[in-house]
């Protein structure tokens, strides 16, 4: 009898333990399902605008990120994008979720922007802000980047193999390495602090380098030998001529 009682008790204990483990497994699975978006891309940005002021950004019509630190005021549909006005709740805010396009220019007064890996963002415009550095290494699908009229002295684009257009004019760049960006077709880099030995370009089939702006404002220059070297790599080098039209630049 004691043996039977012992075996029955042991069997019961095993059953209870199995049930507990099963429930634990279920809860773990549910917890994992509820956090499937933990790996979603995140864009973290800081604005110099005060809490209570408004900023405006534009994203693709199909994009619907989670937003933290901003409160939506209004939304307007454009031709292929939507423009959203937000009230600043926190000067550092986050956009979580895959975005195809992001335009945060001329209004947000961004002082910093950082990215976690995104496999869909192809277009980024952060022109006319207050950025001193920009690293888009986490955006391998990026094809167009506009970051004009900031305070950039660092721009990292080495890990953007699909980048076809780069516009980074009117910054403080003294070095720009584009040697790995073999898909480039157009580069606007006038009104920086670049010289030939610190501007590295890839070998391309046909590219256009817009290097020198208005001569009385833009002091950066290339020598004739440096222009010739870029031409050998497949680049046509341009400067601003009369009436703000681009003409050939042979160096100085």
C-alpha positions as CSV (number, residue, x, y, z in Angstrom):
1,X,0.0,0.0,0.0
2,X,2.8,2.4,0.9
3,X,4.5,1.6,-2.4
4,X,1.3,2.3,-4.4
5,X,0.7,5.5,-2.4
6,X,4.3,6.6,-3.1
7,X,4.0,5.9,-6.8
8,X,0.7,7.7,-7.1
9,X,2.1,10.8,-5.3
10,X,5.2,10.8,-7.6
11,X,3.0,10.5,-10.7
12,X,0.9,13.4,-9.5
13,X,4.0,15.5,-8.9
14,X,5.3,14.8,-12.4
15,X,1.9,15.8,-13.8
16,X,1.9,19.1,-11.9
17,X,5.5,19.8,-13.0
18,X,4.7,19.1,-16.6
19,X,1.6,21.4,-16.4
20,X,3.7,24.2,-14.9
21,X,6.3,23.9,-17.6
22,X,3.7,23.9,-20.3
23,X,2.1,27.1,-18.9
24,X,5.5,28.7,-18.6
25,X,6.1,27.9,-22.3
26,X,2.8,29.4,-23.3
27,X,3.5,32.6,-21.4
28,X,7.0,32.8,-22.8
29,X,5.6,32.4,-26.3
30,X,3.0,35.0,-25.8
31,X,5.5,37.4,-24.3
32,X,7.7,36.9,-27.4
33,X,4.8,37.5,-29.7
34,X,3.9,40.7,-27.9
35,X,7.4,42.0,-28.5
36,X,7.9,41.0,-32.1
37,X,8.4,44.7,-33.0
38,X,11.3,45.1,-30.5
39,X,13.7,44.8,-33.5
40,X,11.8,47.4,-35.6
41,X,14.0,50.2,-36.9
42,X,14.2,53.3,-34.7
43,X,15.1,56.8,-35.7
44,X,16.1,59.0,-32.7
45,X,16.4,62.7,-33.2
46,X,16.9,65.8,-31.1
47,X,15.6,69.3,-31.9
48,X,16.6,72.6,-30.6
49,X,13.0,73.7,-30.8
50,X,11.4,74.2,-27.4
51,X,8.7,72.0,-25.9
52,X,5.4,73.2,-27.1
53,X,6.7,74.4,-30.5
54,X,5.8,72.6,-33.7
55,X,7.9,70.7,-36.3
56,X,6.9,69.2,-39.6
57,X,8.1,66.0,-41.3
58,X,7.1,64.2,-44.4
59,X,7.0,60.5,-44.9
60,X,5.7,58.0,-47.5
61,X,1.9,57.7,-47.6
62,X,2.1,54.1,-46.6
63,X,4.4,54.7,-43.6
64,X,2.9,54.5,-40.1
65,X,5.6,54.7,-37.5
66,X,5.1,54.8,-33.7
67,X,6.0,58.2,-32.5
68,X,7.4,59.0,-29.0
69,X,8.0,62.6,-27.8
70,X,5.8,64.3,-30.4
71,X,2.1,64.9,-30.4
72,X,0.3,65.0,-33.8
73,X,-1.4,68.3,-34.6
74,X,-2.4,67.8,-38.2
75,X,-1.8,65.7,-41.3
76,X,-1.9,66.6,-44.9
77,X,-1.7,64.4,-48.0
78,X,0.7,65.4,-50.7
79,X,1.1,63.8,-54.1
80,X,3.0,60.7,-53.0
81,X,3.9,61.6,-49.4
82,X,2.1,62.9,-46.3
83,X,3.1,66.0,-44.3
84,X,2.6,65.7,-40.5
85,X,2.9,68.6,-38.1
86,X,3.8,67.7,-34.5
87,X,3.9,69.5,-31.2
88,X,7.2,68.9,-29.4
89,X,6.6,67.1,-26.2
90,X,10.2,66.1,-25.7
91,X,13.2,67.6,-27.5
92,X,14.5,64.1,-28.1
93,X,11.9,62.0,-30.0
94,X,11.7,58.7,-31.7
95,X,10.1,57.3,-34.9
96,X,9.8,53.5,-34.6
97,X,8.9,51.3,-37.5
98,X,10.0,50.8,-41.1
99,X,10.0,54.0,-43.2
100,X,10.5,54.1,-47.0
101,X,11.1,57.9,-47.1
102,X,11.8,60.6,-44.6
103,X,12.0,64.3,-45.2
104,X,12.8,66.4,-42.0
105,X,14.2,69.6,-43.6
106,X,13.9,73.3,-43.3
107,X,11.8,73.2,-40.1
108,X,12.7,70.6,-37.4
109,X,16.0,72.3,-36.4
110,X,17.6,68.9,-35.7
111,X,20.8,68.9,-33.8
112,X,21.3,65.1,-33.8
113,X,19.8,62.1,-35.6
114,X,20.7,58.4,-35.3
115,X,19.4,55.2,-36.9
116,X,19.1,51.6,-36.1
117,X,19.3,49.1,-39.1
118,X,16.6,49.7,-41.7
119,X,16.1,47.7,-44.8
120,X,13.5,49.9,-46.5
121,X,14.6,53.5,-46.1
122,X,15.7,54.7,-49.6
123,X,15.3,58.5,-49.4
124,X,16.5,60.8,-46.6
125,X,16.4,64.6,-46.5
126,X,17.7,66.4,-43.4
127,X,18.7,69.6,-45.1
128,X,18.8,73.0,-43.4
129,X,19.2,71.7,-39.9
130,X,21.9,72.1,-37.2
131,X,23.7,68.7,-37.6
132,X,27.4,68.5,-37.0
133,X,27.7,64.8,-37.9
134,X,25.7,62.3,-39.8
135,X,26.2,58.5,-40.0
136,X,23.8,56.6,-42.4
137,X,25.7,53.3,-42.2
138,X,22.6,51.5,-40.9
139,X,20.7,52.3,-44.1
140,X,22.0,49.9,-46.8
141,X,19.1,50.6,-49.2
142,X,19.5,54.3,-49.3
143,X,19.6,55.7,-52.8
144,X,19.3,59.4,-52.2
145,X,20.6,61.6,-49.4
146,X,20.2,65.3,-48.9
147,X,22.0,66.9,-46.0
148,X,22.7,70.4,-47.4
149,X,23.0,73.5,-45.3
150,X,24.0,72.0,-41.9
151,X,27.1,72.3,-39.9
152,X,28.5,68.9,-40.9
153,X,32.2,68.2,-40.4
154,X,31.6,64.4,-40.5
155,X,29.6,62.4,-43.0
156,X,29.7,58.6,-43.1
157,X,28.3,56.9,-46.2
158,X,30.8,54.1,-46.8
159,X,28.2,51.4,-46.1
160,X,25.6,52.7,-48.6
161,X,26.3,50.7,-51.8
162,X,23.1,51.8,-53.6
163,X,23.6,55.6,-53.0
164,X,23.0,57.2,-56.4
165,X,22.6,60.9,-55.4
166,X,24.3,62.8,-52.6
167,X,23.7,66.5,-51.9
168,X,25.8,67.8,-49.1
169,X,26.7,71.3,-50.1
170,X,27.1,74.3,-47.8
171,X,28.6,72.4,-44.8
172,X,32.0,72.3,-43.1
173,X,33.3,69.1,-44.6
174,X,37.1,69.0,-45.1
175,X,37.1,65.2,-45.9
176,X,34.7,63.1,-47.9
177,X,35.4,59.5,-48.8
178,X,33.0,58.2,-51.5
179,X,35.3,55.6,-52.9
180,X,33.0,52.7,-52.0
181,X,29.8,54.3,-53.3
182,X,30.1,52.9,-56.8
183,X,26.4,53.5,-57.7
184,X,26.9,57.3,-57.4
185,X,25.7,59.4,-60.4
186,X,25.5,62.9,-58.9
187,X,27.4,64.6,-56.0
188,X,26.7,68.2,-54.9
189,X,29.4,69.2,-52.5
190,X,30.2,72.8,-53.3
191,X,30.6,75.3,-50.5
192,X,32.5,73.0,-48.1
193,X,36.2,72.9,-47.3
194,X,37.3,70.2,-49.7
195,X,40.4,69.8,-51.7
196,X,41.3,67.1,-54.1
197,X,43.4,64.8,-51.8
198,X,40.6,64.8,-49.3
199,X,37.8,64.1,-51.7
200,X,37.8,60.4,-52.8
201,X,35.5,59.4,-55.6
202,X,34.8,55.9,-57.0
203,X,35.3,54.7,-60.6
204,X,32.0,55.1,-62.3
205,X,30.6,54.8,-65.8
206,X,29.2,58.4,-65.8
207,X,29.0,60.7,-62.8
208,X,28.7,64.4,-62.3
209,X,30.5,66.3,-59.5
210,X,29.1,69.7,-58.7
211,X,32.2,71.0,-56.9
212,X,32.4,74.8,-56.9
213,X,29.6,77.3,-56.2
214,X,29.7,81.1,-56.6
215,X,33.3,82.0,-56.8
216,X,33.0,85.0,-54.4
217,X,31.5,82.7,-51.7
218,X,32.9,79.3,-52.4
219,X,36.7,79.2,-51.7
220,X,37.2,75.5,-52.2
221,X,39.1,74.6,-55.3
222,X,40.7,71.8,-57.4
223,X,43.9,71.9,-59.4
224,X,43.8,71.1,-63.0
225,X,45.6,67.7,-62.3
226,X,43.0,66.8,-59.7
227,X,40.1,67.6,-62.1
228,X,41.9,65.4,-64.8
229,X,42.2,62.6,-62.3
230,X,38.5,62.7,-61.5
231,X,37.7,62.7,-65.2
232,X,39.7,59.5,-65.6
233,X,37.4,57.9,-63.0
234,X,34.4,58.8,-65.1
235,X,33.4,62.1,-63.5
236,X,32.4,65.3,-65.2
237,X,33.3,68.3,-62.9
238,X,31.1,71.4,-62.7
239,X,31.0,74.9,-61.3
240,X,28.3,77.5,-61.1
241,X,28.5,79.9,-64.0
242,X,26.5,83.0,-64.8
243,X,22.8,83.0,-63.9
244,X,23.5,80.1,-61.5
245,X,23.8,77.6,-64.3
246,X,26.4,74.8,-64.1
247,X,29.3,74.8,-66.5
248,X,32.4,72.8,-66.9
249,X,35.2,73.3,-64.3
250,X,38.8,72.7,-65.4
251,X,40.5,73.5,-62.1
252,X,42.7,76.4,-61.0
